[in-house]
Amino acid sequence: MSFIFSKIRQGAGTQPSGAETIQKLCDRVASSTLLEDRRDAVRALKSLSKKYRFEVGTQAMDHLINILHTDRSDSEILGYALDTLYNIICNDEEEEQDESEDETAQKQADDLGIQFTDRLIQDPENVTLLLTLLEEFDFHVRWPGVKLLTALLKNQGAQLQGIILVSPMGVSRLMDLLADSREVIRNDGLLLLQQLTKSNAAIQKIVAFENAFERLLDIITEEGSSDGGIVVEDCLLLLLNLLKNNSSNQNFFKEGSYIQRMKPWFEVGDDNSGWSAQKVTNLHLMLQLVRVMVSPVNSPGATASCQKSMYQCGLLQQLCTILMATGVPADILTETINTVSEVIRGSQVNQDYFASVNAPSNPPRPAIVVLLMSMVNERQPFVLRCAVLYCFQCFLYKNQKGQGEIVATLLPSTIDANSISAGQLLCGGLFSADSLSNWCAAVALAHALQDNLTQKEQLLRVQLATSLGKPPVSLLQQCTNILSQGDKITRRGSKVQTRVGLLMLLCTWINNCPIAVTHFLHNQENVPFLTAQISENLGEDERLVQGLCALLLGICIYYNDNSLENYTKDKLKQLIEKRIGKENFVEKLGFITKHELYSRAAQKPQPVFPSPEQMLFDHEFTKLVKELEGVITKAVHKSSEEEKKEEEVKKTLEQHDNIVTQYKELIREQDSQIQELKEQVSSMSSQNEQLQTTVTQQLSQIQQHKDQYNILKLKLGKDNQSQSNGQADGGQVNGLQTEEITMLREELEELRKQHTLLQTELSDKDTLISSLRSESLQTAEVSSAAESDHTELLKELEALRSQVQAQSIEINQMKTDAMSSDAAPSGDGSSDSAKMAELESRLAAQTAETERLKAEVKSSSESRAELEQQLASATSTVAILQTEKEKLQTEVQESKKEQDDLLMLLADQDQKIHTLKQKLKDLGETVDDEDDLDTRDQTDDDYEEDEDED
């Protein structure tokens, strides 16, 4: 270093300027071949970089970047180069200057840093190089690299985010900084990730999925949660960056059960005095983190899911504990009220729980009552009163049950004179001398009536005692009385805020409630008061009141049921046309939306106002104005004929809507039936799966039993002496109890009886088959004998026929001879006559014999046919009996097989019982087994007899 400066000072002997020195150092960095020379030159540039920031930045930046590329092996020169780049990018120099000079210098320094940043990130490879250097574990490289990237992100965040996003493993390298054991690097890594995740949803998602939530929550716990230091604050700021307006990360945070890990943050003790500023900051950020998860701008489904988780894990209960605790700082109490408001907003379960919370007072009072006492107390801070109003609004949001409870505290039948109720506080605030209390109470009461026709009608019953000796007046009438009185006071400079609040209450009250409209119009002074207010030309401050009066009168027209003859729709419109003018009325009505505070209130539900004077509009009321402005304008301009037509169209639409409603109900019923059927199908499917599982298990058990049988078959016969032992006293052998062995023996006995019965039936069937076979053989023999006799008879018959024919021929011959002898007398006539007579007698005998033989042949044929029929019947009977015999034989075989399996199982069990008894005897126990031996001997004898019979 001294060598370099000595070379620089050589020459004319004059002191060189800063720019010249820097130029020579840059030349040395570029031309030196020795690493030590380059290192010394870069160290010198680092020492000059703060004082000569512009010169070093313009002349040395390229050389420094080149050092980062070429001298990666030397961590010392890398550290010097990174520090130098950081000094020229970021202005850390603090000097005492005048305010004007300070602002100008700061702006110039910032512009210079942005210029150098643009020059550095112009080549994306430079950013990739810096990300690569972060992998170096050396402290002198990693820490300057983290600081340099943080400074670059501060100057040109969007451009650098785009480069890091497309860089391979860019975000992952930065996330590794949180795991560094050196707290300096880890803490600066938190600052770097804060800058990186600003307004970039893509990077936020990547960081979240790099396990950022787990790491950050671990760091918060390690650092002491709300009692921790600045590191906890940095972690909470990074968590807010990751979760705010990022539904994907919010869902990931909820699904990862990280909401449950937030509960210990809010555990406070009894003594809450002396909180440090850091603890207040940490707890404030923690409450903001809870609000981010349940913000009204999130999707309703995601918000409801987070609200449910916060109630189930006890986070809501913990917040309510802080709410009712003493000694909590005012800003923390205010933020806690806002947080509880959004946790319960629109969640019936959470709202019911909040309604049950009591303050630790004597006697205990509901938390709602305690909060309302603060709201109507003009000595309380403005932001706290706004927070209580927001809490009350969120408690009543979509909570008809809560609305009914609040209105009920105003009704005569429920008023308790001994305790302060919410209704009493609201009425007291509504009619107090403080305009802010008037406005807050009016808006709170309006929220108790929001979209609830029943409570609007119930509130008409409320009666107020104004003064002694005068009859009570209704709450509706008292509100209009205050308005009219306020108009007189306004001339002397009254409170516009009170009148605006009362007008908003009245508009919300009578909106979509014809009965309330009738009650309002029934007071003869209300309509003239409204028309007078609208028709006058008042100052700028009164224009808003005129617009609200026009809105109130328009609601009286639009929701008028024409029950009052003097104030029907047509008469009110005629009154407007005569006294105000339709165009003037519409113009005054438009004053509401044109007011500068209207758009601010319409942005979000929480009432946030810079000062009490600007607290004029309620968020829900802006929705009502947007909804009614158009329909009231149309209603005022419509003629009576158009209204009649519109009513007819409405009736038609109502009929159509009724038909659609009927179809919707039918579809709902069908959907419910389909859902029930689906549930039944699902139930039956699950039952089927269970049955299938049971069948599978049973099949597996059967297979196991078969395997056990096979094993028992293999083991059978090894040792039969032990089979005579009795049952073990209360023991369990191979998983079978003594009762199971008894059951097996009974089954064996029953199988033996069945076996004997089947053997008897089989013997009877065999005997029957044998007898039938013998009968069939005899029948066959008889049939064959009859057939042979029949054949012989046929033969005899043929022989007789031939003899008869021969004798007939002989007789004919003899007749011929006789005839010839008659013609010639002969002496032998007597002998021929005798022969003829003999022949005729023989012929007659043979003819008779032939007839007898024919009869016998016929009888023999009939007997043969009968015997053949009997033979066929016997043959079929034999076949049937043979089939039954085969079936019985199969059953006998199966029964025998089962009997053998049971016998083998019993033999194995007896063997094991005997072994166990022998062990007992060896151990000196007395075992009485004579009965068991007798039983087993008898069983063996029966088994041998059965085998002999088989």
Buried (B, 14 or more C-beta within 10 A) or exposed (E): EEEBBEEBEEEEEEEBEEBEBBBBBBEBBBEBEEEEBBBBBBBBBBBBBBEBBBBBBBBBBEBBBEBBEEBBEBBBBBBBBBBBBBBBBBBEEEEEEEEEEEEEBEEEBBEBBBBBBEBBBEEBEBBBBBBBBBEBEEBBBBBBBBBBBBBBBBBBBEBBBBBBBEBEEBBEBBBBBBEBEBEEBBBBBBBBBBBBBBEBBEBBBBBBBBBBBEBBBBBBBEBEBBBBBEBBBBBBBBBBBBBBBBEEBBBBBBEBEBBBBBBEBBEBEEEBEEBEEBBBBBBBBBBBBBBBBBBBEBEEEBBBBBBBBBBEBEBBBBBBBBBBBEEBBEBBBBBBBBBBBBBBBBBEBBBBBBBEBBBEEEEEBBBBBBBBBBBBBBEBEBBBBBBBBBBBBBBBBBBBEBBBBBBBBBBEEEBEEEEBBBBBBBBBBBBBEBBBBBBBBBBBBBBBBBBBBEBBBBBBEBBBEEEEEEEEBBBBBBBBBBBBEBBEEBEEEBBBBBBBBBBBBBBBBBBBBBBBBBBBBBBEEBBEBBBBBBBEEEEEEBBBBBBBBBBBBBBBBBBBEEEBEEBBBEBBBEBBBEBBBEEBBBBBBBBBBEBEBBEBBBEEBBBBBEEBEEBBBBBBBBEBBEEBBEEBBEBBEBEEEEBEEBEEEEEEEEEEEEEEEEEEEEEEEEEEEEEEEEEEEEEEEEEEEEEEEEEEEEEEEEEEEEEBBEEBBEEBEEEEEBBBBBBBEEEEBEEBBBEEBEEBBEEBEEBBEBBEEBBEBBEEBEEBBEEBBEBBEEBBEBBEEBBEBBEEBEEBBEEBEEBBEEBEEEBEEBEEEBEEEEEEEEEEEEEBEEBBEEBEEBBEEBEEBBEEBEEBBEEBEEBBEEBEEBBEEBEEBBEEBEEBBEEBEEBBEEBBEBBBBBBBBBBBBBBBBBBBBEEBEEEEEEBEBEEBBEBBEEBBEEBEEBEEEE
